[in-house]
């Protein structure tokens, strides 16, 4: 009766889930994995990946609850329930990405490359960029946070539209770069010089929001799609080395569109200084009501997020490429899995994690010893990055494209340390209100751009893509809530100016960390060649 009372699209989704689990389980197994037993193995493998990623965050929050920052029973229960949604959600999402989103991106990328028409690549890139950005749940999370904290002065819809237009322009530019072999490091240098010029005349409020928007647009949905899109185009190249390098970098270019667009928005609107406050509703004593109230809203957002991609794919496969009915059915099942997994994941994060994050940040920052708030920020950064769904998509592609030369574990470890440092530095900036965001970002991006001329070019694309991938739904919710709680507790700090900007820091530090990893690879390979030469 509850299901029948819901909107038509939710009834349809429940019918599909019922068909998969009850009516046609064997047909489902055959379509996806050929053998029924293989389904269980795939689920086990993905769950083994997810469990070590989510478990450390849960353990850390529980330790804080019993030591430095006791949580009220309703908040703690919501956090635990949220964790229970997070585990199956992330598992199902990753399976859905593998069999649904990734193949769609690759097919469409190949179709674009085969046309070999500049105007078509530009038009398709702009159209895809806008649809994908509008579809990204992370962007809605950030836009809602900005609207709430600014008391409605900065409208949610205006941020979503402006950012999506910026992403659309830059995605088109990124596709042109792949097709015409433009040098990534030179293009990034020009783009960031433009950003630097805009930053000099942009307000401090819009500076923080613009860089945070850049990280939020490369989230759980856009990252797998953009990565597979660039991979599909680059694989059609005859030069295998060029193909390997061009597989990365599209995310890096696309995400800069959000920075430029929001800065231009602030300059054009000329909004005066805005003061932000943390919403007290975050400390509500309700338990399961939060999950129930958010469930339909999140499912609706995820449905409309995936709908444009599905419609576009179905139209493209009819006119530009043909695939078998079995493959088409498998991809559509993958889309359904992506929807279910993403809905469960976002439900757990939004309804269970955000309250805990803001309360922990507020209470620890209220303590006399400020070392704890910095140290916990670092530890949270290290562990949170491991729970980001998009990180798995990128690290697996890195290992696949480099044929195992660059191990995903080394990339994950490097990203974790980089993000941990980013959160710690963000907390230091809140504790010292005189410290401005640009004082971190300017030297950081200068170092990152200098490294692009030194490290192997493959690592340039990997590093700049990682910057966007690192700032996903966990960062946009749990970590952002933590820093906003800290900003609310510190006298002289502003939630809008100081609470935001953390996503910008998370997006910047992997650029430096992974390029340093590339430098280490370069030095090791030189030593290896010298040793081989002396032996011979």
N, C-alpha and C positions, 0 to 999 in steps of 0.2 A: 504493500500500500504506500509505503514511504517513497519507493522508487517510481511508482506510477504518478505520484504527485509532483515529480520533478520536471524540469524543462525537457523537451524532446531529445536534445543532444545527449543529456545525461542518461535518459532511458536507453538510448541506442548504445551507449558505452557499456552500461550494465548488461544489456543483452549480449553484446560481443564477449564480455568477460565470462558470462554464464555459458555461452557456446564453447569457449575455449576450455573451461575447467570441467564442465559437466556433460554437454551433449556430444562434442566432437573432439575429445582430447587426443585420440590417436591420429586423426586427420591433421590436427594442429602440430603434433610432434613430427609427422612425416613432412609437412610443408616446410617447417623451420629447419629441422636437423636430420631428416631422412630416417633416423632411428629414434624410437621412444626413449631408450636409455640415455642417448646423447643429451637430451634436454636436461636431465638431472645433473649430468656432469658439467654442463655449461653453467647452470645455476650455482653449483658447488664452487666452481672456479671463480666466478664473479663474487660470490659471497666471501670467499677466502681473501680476495683483494680488498673488499669493503670493510670487513670486520676489524683488521688491524689499523684502519684509517680512522674509524669513528670511535672505537673503544678508548684510545688515549684521552680524547676530549671529555668523554663521559667520566672517566676515572679522575681526571684533573678537577672537573667541576665538583664531583663528590668529595674529593679531598679538601677543596676550598670550603665546601659546605660544613665539613666537620672540624675545620680549623679556623681560617681567617674570616670567612664570609658566610655565616649560616643563612640558609634560605628558608623562607616560610614554606610550610608543608605544601600548599597549593602550587607554588612556583616550582618546587623540587619535583612534585609528581608530574607536572606538565613537562618538565625537562626530560624526565625518564620516559614518559609516554612518547614525547617527540623523538627520542633516541630510537624507540622501537619502530616508529614510522620511518626513520632515516635509513636504517639498515636494509629492509626489503626494498624501500624506494630506490636507493642508489643502485642496488643489485639489478632490479628490473630495468631501471633506466639505462644502465650500461649495456645490457643485452639488447634493448631496443635500439640504442645508437648503433651497435655493431651490425644489426640485420635490417635496420630501417633508414636512419638518417645518413649514415656514411655512404651506402650505395647510391642514395638520391643525389648527394653532392658530387660523387664521382661521375655519375651518368650525365648530370647537367654540365659539369666542367668539361667533359669530353665533347659534348654537343656544342658548347660555346667555342672551343678551340677549333673544331672542324669547320665552322662557318668561315673563319679567317676574314671576317669583315669588321673593321674598326668600329663603325657606327653601331653595329649590332652588339659587340662586346661592351661598349660604353652604356648603351641603353639597357641591356640585360643586367649588367653590373649594378647600375643605379636602381633598377626595379628590384633586384634580389636584395640589395643592401637595405633598402627601405623596408621591405617586407620582413626580413630577418630581424632587423633592429626593433621594429614595432612588435615583433613576436617575442622578444626576449623578456622572460619574467624578471630577471635581475634588474632591468631598467625600470620596470614598474615599482619594484621594491624601493630602489633609490629615490625615484621621483615622488613616491608616497612619503618617504622619510623627509625629503626636502620640503614638501608641501606642509607636512605636519609641524615640523620644527620652525618653519618660517611663518606659521599661523596663516597659511593660505596666500601669502604675498607672492610666492613663486609657485605658479600653477603646475600641477602634475602633468596634465595633457600637453601643455606648451613645451615642457622639458622633453617628453617622449617624442613629439613631432620634430622639434628642432634637432635633437640628437640623431634621430632616424634619417633626416635629410643629410646631416653631416656624414654619417656612416655611408649613406648611399653614394655620395660624391667620391669618397675616398676608396670605397670598395671597387668602384669603376676604375679608378686610377690604379689600384692594386692589380686588377685583372689585365689592364693594358701593360703594366710592368712585366707580368709573366709572359704574355704573348710576344712582346717585343724585346725581351731580354734586357730591360733597363736595370742598372746597378742599384741594388737595394740600399746599400750604405750611403750612396750619394743622394738618393731620393729622400731617405730619412733625414739626412743632414739639412736639406732644403726645407722640409716640412717642419722640423723642430726649430729652425731659425724663424719661421713664420710664427710658430707658437710662442717663442720667446718674445718676439716683437709685440704680439697681442697681450702677453702676460704683463708687460710693462705698463699698459694702459687699462688693464682690467681691474675691477674691484676685488678685494680679498675674498668676499663671499663667493663670487662667481668663479674665482680662480680655483678654490677648493672643490666646488661642485663640478666644474668642467673636467678636472682630472679624475674625479670619482666617477663621473659619467662614462669616461673612457674605459675604466675598468669594468663597470657594470654592464656595458653593452657586449662585452666578450664573456658571456656566461655559459650556462649549462647547455643551452640550445644552439646558440650561434657558433660556438667553437667547433663542435664536430662537423657542422655543415660547411663552414668556411674552410676548414682544414681539408675536408674531402673534395671541396670545389677546386681549391688550388692544386691538390694532388691529381685530380682528374685532368686538368688542363696541362700541368707540367709533364705528366707521363706520356703525352703524345709527342714530346720533343725527341728528336733523334739523339741529341747530346745527353748522355746519361748523367754526367756531372752537373750540367746546367739544370737538368730535371730535378736532381737531388736538392740543389740549392734553392730553386724556385718553389719547391714544395712548401717552404716556410716563408713568412714575411707578409702574407696577405692580411692576417690578423693585426699585425703591427701597424700597417698603413691604414686599415679600416678604422681602428680604434682612435687614431688621431683626429678623425672627422668629428668625433664627439667633443673633444677638447676645443677645437677651432669653433664649432657651431655654438657651444654654450658661452664661450668668451665673447663672440660676436653678439649673441643675444644680450648679454650683460652690458656691452658697450652701447648697443643701439637703444636699449630700454633706459639706460642711465638710472638704474635703481639706486636709491640712497642706501645708507647703511642699514642693515637688517639685523636685529637681535633675535637669537633663537633660544627656545627653552625646551626641555625634555618633557614629553607628555606624561602626566601622572597616571594615565590609564594603564600604562605598562605594569603597574604594581597591583593590578586587580586580583582579588582573592578567588575568582572563579577558576574551576579546574577544567572539566571536559567541555564546558560551554564554548570555550575559545576554539577548540578543535572543530566542534560542530558548526559554529558560525563561520569559520574560515574555509571549511571543506568545499562547499559549493562554489564559493568565490574563487578559490584556487583552481578547482577543476574547470571552471568557466574560463579563467585566464589561460590555462594550459591548452584547452580545446581551441580557443580562438588564436592562440599562439602558433599551434601546429597546422591549423586549417589552411592558411595561405600557402605553406610549403607543400602540403598534400595536393591542393588544387593545381598549383604551378607544376608540380611533378607529373600529375596525370595529364595535364595539357601538353607538357613538353614531350612525354613519351608517346603521345598520339601523333605529334607533328614532326618531331626531330629525331627520335630514336624509338626502336621497337624492342620490347623485352617480352619474355615468355610469360604466360599466365601464372605459372608456378612461382617465378621470380617476383612478379608483381604482387601476388598474394603474400609472399614472404615479407616483402618490404612493407606492405600495409599492416601486417601483423606486428612488424617491428615498430611502426609508428604508434600502434595501439599500446605496445609495451612501453615506449618512450613516454607516452601520455600518462599511463598509470604510475610509472616509476617517478616521473617528475612531479606529479601531483602529491604522491606520498612524501617525497623528499622535501618539497616546499612546505607542505603542511607541518612536518616535523620541525623544520627550521623556524618557520614563522610563528607557529603556535607554541612551541616548546622551548626554543633556544634563545629567542630575542629577549624575553623577560629576564632569564637567568643572566645573560650577558650584561645588560644594563645595570641590574642590581649588584652583581659582583663588582663591576667597574666602579659604581658609586660608593660602595661600602669600603672597598680596599683603598680607594683614593682619599677617603675621609680619615684614614688612619694617619698617625703621626709619622710613621716611617714610610716615606714615599718609594723606597727601594722595591718594596713588594709589588707595587702597581706596575713598575717598569719590568721587573723580572717575570711576573705573571703574563704581561703583554707579550714578552718574547716567547715564552713557552706556548701560549695560545697560538701565536703565529706559526710556530714550528709544526704544531699538530693539526691546526685547522686546514692548512694547505693540502694535507694528505686526504682530507675528506671532500675536497672540491671535485665534482664529477668531471669537469672539463679538463682537469689536469691529467686524468687517465687517458682521455682521447688524444691529447698532445704527446704524452710520453710514449704511448704505444706506437704512434705514427713516427716519432723520432727513431725508435728502435727498429721499426719496420723499414723505413726509408734508408737508414744507414746500415742496414743488414746486420744489426747487432753491434756495430762499431761503437756507437754511443749508447751505453746501457741506461735503461729507464731509472734504475736505482740511483745512479750517480746524478742524474738530472733531478730526481725527486729530493735527494739529500741536499743538493745545492740550492734548489728553490726553497726548501724548508728553512734553511739557515738565513737566506736572504729575506724571506717574509717575516721571520722572527725578529730580525734586526729592524725591519720596517715598522712593525708594531711598537717595538721598544722606543724607537726614535719618535714615533707619533705621540706616544705617551709623554716623553720628555718635552715635546713641543707644547703639550697641554699644560704641563706643570710649570713651564716658563712661558707665560703669555707673550713676552717680548719676541720670542722666536716666531718667525713667519714661515709659512709653507714654502714660499719661493726660495728661502735660504737653504732648504733641503733640495728642492727640485732642480734649481739652476745648476749647482755643481754636480748633482747626480746625473742629469742628462748630458752635461758637458763631458763627464768621464765616460758615460755610455757611448756617446758619439765618437769620442777619440778612439775608444777600443774597437769600433767598427772598422777602422782603418788598419788595425794590427792583427786581430784574431782571424782564424779561417772563416771564410764568408758563409759557410754552412751554419756556424754558430751565431752569426749575426741574426739570421732569420729565426733560429730556434729561440734565442734570447728575447728578441722583441715580441715574438708570439707568446712566449711564456709570461711576459709582463701582463698581457691581457688575460691569459688563462688563470693566473694566480688569484685574480680578484673576481671570484665567482659568488654564488649564493651564500656560502658560509661566511665569506668576508663581508658581503653586503648586508648581512643580518647580524650574526653573532658578534663579529669583531667590531662592526660599526656601532652596535648597541653598547659594547664594552667601552669604547672610547667616548661615546656620548655620555655614558654614566660617569666616567672619569671627569669629563668637561663640566658636567652639572655640579660635581662635588668640589671642584677647584675654584676658589675665589679669584675673580678677574678673568676667568676663561669663558668663552662663549660657545654654546653648543653648536651653532651653525658654522662659525668660522673654525673653531678648534676641534669640535667633534667630528666634522667632515674633514676630508683630506687624507684619511687613513687608507682609503682605497687607492688614492694616487700614489702613496708611498709603497703600498703592496705591489702596484703595477710597475714601479720604477726599479726597485732593488733587484729583481731577477734579471733585468737588462745587464746590470754590472756583474752579478754573481755568475750567471751562465757564460758570459763572455770571458770571465776569468777562468772558468772551467775549460773553455775553448782554448785559451792561452796555454793552460797546463797540458792539454792534448797536443797542441802544436809543439811545445818544448819536448814532450815525451817522444813524439814521432821523430823529431830531429835527432834526439839522442839514440833512438833505435836505429836510424839510418847510419849514424856515425859508428855505432858498435858493429853493425853488419859490415860496413866498409873496412873497419880495422881487422875484423875476423877474416874477411876474404883476402 
